[in-house]
């Protein structure tokens, strides 16, 4: 780290402390050339993940928006908020661990539906009806029949 007083590139860390709930590390440094002290802050670099909509528009991934959509699908259902939080967390981990900078809204929707299918079938159907935008009763019934068929297997 370059000294702000003399420009020397050699310094030693005298003290390190966590700041802002562990998202930043504050380091107190001492220049090995002039002996003066200065403070640096180390933060994690994050690259925003973009969601590519079916129209081609791009939007920054927002876990709150994802959670609100899942909550809406689970409304008046016996699904504890802890399960919803876990689903959102699992989806977030999957997205960030993929190391991709973009994810299609289709992939995101499929992840939500896979999670909801295991949590609550009614919430799954609610989400699917909006996500897949069923145009008629036949396509809606086809989805219901596939759930019933998979349940029997």
N, C-alpha and C positions, 0 to 999 in steps of 0.2 A: 504494500500500500504506500503510495507516494505521500511524503510529509508535506503538509500545507504550508509549513514555515520555510524549509530549506530545499524541498524538492527531492530529497533523498528517497530511494526506493526501499531502504531497509528499515524495518520497525519491528518491535516485539509487542505482543499482546500482553497487557498488564492485568486486565480484568475483562471478563465476559459475563453478560447478564441477559436473561430473556426479557423481552419487552412486548407489550401489546398482546397478551395472552399466548405467548410462545410463537407468534408469527414473525417476530423480528429479533435478531440478536444484536445487542449493543456491545461494541468492543472498544475498550479504552486502550489506546496504543501509545508507545513511546518511541520516538525517532532514535535510531542508533547513532546518528550523526550529530544532531544538535541537542538531543535530550529532552526536547519539548514533547508535551503530550497532546493528543487529539483523539476525537471520538469518531468511530465509523459505525454504520448500521448495515447489517446483512439481512436481506429479505429473500424469500423464495420467489423465483421467477415463475410466473404462470402464463401459459398461453391460453387465451380464451378458445373454447370449443364453439364452433359455429354449427347451427342446425340448418340444414339445407331443406327448405320447404319444397313441396311438389311444384310450386310455381317457379322455382329456381331462386327465390329470394333467400337471403341468408340472415340469420338472427342469432345473437349470442345465446348459448345454452344457459337456461335459468332454472335451477333446481326448484325454486319456489313455484314457478309456473307449472312444472312437472308435478309437484306435490299437490297443488291446488286442483289440477285435473284429476288426479287419483282420488282426492278427497271428494270431489263432486261425484265421481262414479260410485264411491262407497257410501254416499249419503243415505242415512236411515238404514244402514246395514250394520250387523254386529262385528265391525272390523275395528279393532283398537288402533289408535293413532301410532302406537309403537310399531305395528306391522307395516303401516304406510311409510313411516320414517325409514324402516329397514329396507323396504322395497326401493325407495328413492335413493338411499345410500348405496344399495347393491347396483342399481343402474348407473349411478354416478361413478362408482369404482370401475365398472365395466367400460364406461366411456373413456375415462382418463387412462386406464390401463391399456386401452387399445393403441394409445399414442397417436391416434389420428387427430387432425385438427378440425375435421368436419365429420358430421354424422347426418344421415338423411332423416327426415321426420318419420319416414316409413320404418327405418330400423329402430328408432326411438319408440315409436308406437308399438312395434312388435315386442320390444323388451317389456313395456308396460303390460301388454296383454298377457304375455307369458307369466309375469309375476302375479297379475290379478287372477288368472285362471287357477292358480294354486291357493289363493287367499279366499276368494269369494266369486262364485260363478255368476251371480246376479250383477255384481260390480263389473266383472269381465264383459258381460253382454252389454251393459250400459256403455262402457268405454268403447267397445267394438262398434256399437251402433253409431256413435259419433265419429270415431276414427275411420271406420270403413265406409261411413255415410251410406248405409243401406238405402237403396232407392225404392225398394218395394218389399212386400211381406215375404215373398219367395226367398230372396237372399237372406233375410233375417231368419226365416225358418230353417234354411240350409245350415246356417251357423249353429242354431239351437240343436239340430239333429246331429251335427258333428260332435257337439259336447256330450249329448246323450249316448252316442255310439262309443266315444272314448271312455265314458264312465263305465259302460258295461264291460269293456275289454280289460 
